[in-house]
Structure formats: C-alpha cells, structure tokens
Amino acid sequence: MEKRGPANPGEWHGIVLVTGTDTEVGKTIATAAMASAAQDAGLRVAVIKPGQTGINTGAPTDAEVVTRLAGPETVRTLAEYPEPLSPLAAAKVAGLPALDLFDVVDAIRAEAGRHDLVLVEGAGGLLVPMGLRPSGEAWTFADLATTLGANMIVVTRAGLGTLNHTALTLEALDRRGVPARVILGAWPAEPELVHWANLSELVPHLVGALPSGAGSMDPGVFRRSAPGWLTPALHGVLDSWRVWAEEAG
C-alpha cells in the first residue's frame, strides 16, 4: 500500500491513546476511523483495548467493531470482564485479576515495535479506574498516558454540555503534560445552533469530526470515507473547517 504523499511532520505516529469525555461518545468508531485513515496512508496499524467490560450483554465488543469497520493489521483485547462497569470494578465483581499497569505498558510497547501506529482505546473517561499497580493502588487512563509518554485523542459529544466536559478533560491532561486533541464523535445530520456554537469553540482543538451513524455504514464505505473526517495530523484529508462546515450545513 502506498502513502498518498510525503510524510507530514505534524502527523501522529507511535502510540496514541483514545479517551472520551464520557461513555458512549463514539470512542470505538473514532478509533476505527483513525485506523482506516492511517492504513489508507500506508501505515501498519494496531488497535489495543486494555480492558473490555460488558461481555455478558451480548453486544459486539469494541475489538469486533473496529475489526469489522477498519480491519487493522492487529487488534488485541488484553482482558475481558462480564459486567458493564469500569474495568477495575468489573474485575472485582467477577473475582478476576485486575489489569496490571506495567503488563499493559509492556503489551503496548511490544506492538509499537511492530507497527507505525498503535491506537489504545480506553474505557469511559480519562479518570475511570482501569486496574491496579503492583502496590495495589488503582491506575487510570491518564496514568497510562504519562507512563507511556503518549499523545491523547479526546472524543467528545457535539451537543449541550460538551464544552465543560471537554475543557475538564483537556485541563487534566495539560496538567499532566500529555499532548491532546479532540474529535467530535457524532456530528448530527441536522445540526442546531448549539452544535454550531460548540464547534466554533472547539475548532482550535479539533482534528476530526465523524458523522452521526458512521458506525452503521457498510465497512467499504466507512473505510473510503474515514480520511475525509480527519485532519492530516491523523492521516486524513480534512484541511479546512470552514469548507467542512459549509458542506456539513
């Protein structure tokens, strides 16, 4: 597979973590879109889900969704838990071993040695308890970012309440020295005033915006469309928010 053109020095490579301002904001679909765009640009891509919860619900796992939509070279889930809770709570309820921070770090770094881009999808928001350190202290996705020295993508909603949630998450990352950018997880087909107002506030941080319902697309259509939802930093072709807004409107 050939790249579309010379590498952009502003492109994100290596390990990139994906968090959200809340649960169900579109992290998995955004992860699939980033994987698709990067593969279209000729990169070897791995996607890792450290802790998948809610296995007993019967819903497709995040790994299954990413595989169906994007088909990355490598997709791994490090631990699965039955109940739809935070990974640490789900491990405790099930009587299963909690995720060890350094086991997760080792697994991610191993894939980084074999791929150009490793996307690591969290669970819920930035400070959700993910597992335990060897000391017995809980660790969060923010702790994983600082341990790895990785960049972070924050997936957020387009509607009411998103400015506060996004600002809180970005502030928490900034205080930890973690570079972060934002993706809108689901831009509505018929945006209202609140969506346009939020967009104008978030544009300085934005590197992508996915249309609502992207996860229900045919995989072939999804893969062809994904580069148009992301800026060149994420190996996409979206280079003007003004033009995008005109087309979206």
Rosetta blueprint (number, residue, H / E / L):
1 M L
2 E L
3 K L
4 R L
5 G L
6 P L
7 A L
8 N L
9 P L
10 G L
11 E L
12 W L
13 H L
14 G E
15 I E
16 V E
17 L E
18 V E
19 T E
20 G E
21 T L
22 D L
23 T L
24 E L
25 V L
26 G L
27 K H
28 T H
29 I H
30 A H
31 T H
32 A H
33 A H
34 M H
35 A H
36 S H
37 A H
38 A H
39 Q H
40 D H
41 A L
42 G L
43 L L
44 R L
45 V E
46 A E
47 V E
48 I E
49 K E
50 P E
51 G E
52 Q E
53 T L
54 G L
55 I H
56 N H
57 T H
58 G L
59 A L
60 P L
61 T L
62 D H
63 A H
64 E H
65 V H
66 V H
67 T H
68 R H
69 L H
70 A L
71 G L
72 P L
73 E L
74 T E
75 V E
76 R E
77 T E
78 L E
79 A E
80 E E
81 Y L
82 P L
83 E L
84 P L
85 L L
86 S L
87 P H
88 L H
89 A H
90 A H
91 A H
92 K H
93 V H
94 A H
95 G L
96 L L
97 P L
98 A L
99 L E
100 D E
101 L H
102 F H
103 D H
104 V H
105 V H
106 D H
107 A H
108 I H
109 R H
110 A H
111 E H
112 A H
113 G L
114 R L
115 H L
116 D L
117 L E
118 V E
119 L E
120 V E
121 E E
122 G E
123 A E
124 G E
125 G E
126 L L
127 L L
128 V L
129 P E
130 M E
131 G E
132 L E
133 R L
134 P L
135 S L
136 G L
137 E L
138 A E
139 W E
140 T E
141 F H
142 A H
143 D H
144 L H
145 A H
146 T H
147 T H
148 L H
149 G L
150 A L
151 N E
152 M E
153 I E
154 V E
155 V E
156 T E
157 R L
158 A L
159 G L
160 L L
161 G L
162 T H
163 L H
164 N H
165 H H
166 T H
167 A H
168 L H
169 T H
170 L H
171 E H
172 A H
173 L H
174 D H
175 R H
176 R L
177 G L
178 V L
179 P L
180 A E
181 R E
182 V E
183 I E
184 L E
185 G E
186 A E
187 W E
188 P L
189 A L
190 E L
191 P L
192 E L
193 L H
194 V H
195 H H
196 W H
197 A H
198 N H
199 L H
200 S H
201 E H
202 L H
203 V H
204 P H
205 H H
206 L E
207 V E
208 G E
209 A E
210 L E
211 P E
212 S L
213 G L
214 A H
215 G H
216 S H
217 M L
218 D L
219 P H
220 G H
221 V H
222 F H
223 R H
224 R H
225 S H
226 A H
227 P H
228 G H
229 W H
230 L E
231 T L
232 P H
233 A H
234 L H
235 H L
236 G L
237 V L
238 L L
239 D L
240 S L
241 W H
242 R H
243 V H
244 W H
245 A H
246 E H
247 E H
248 A H
249 G L
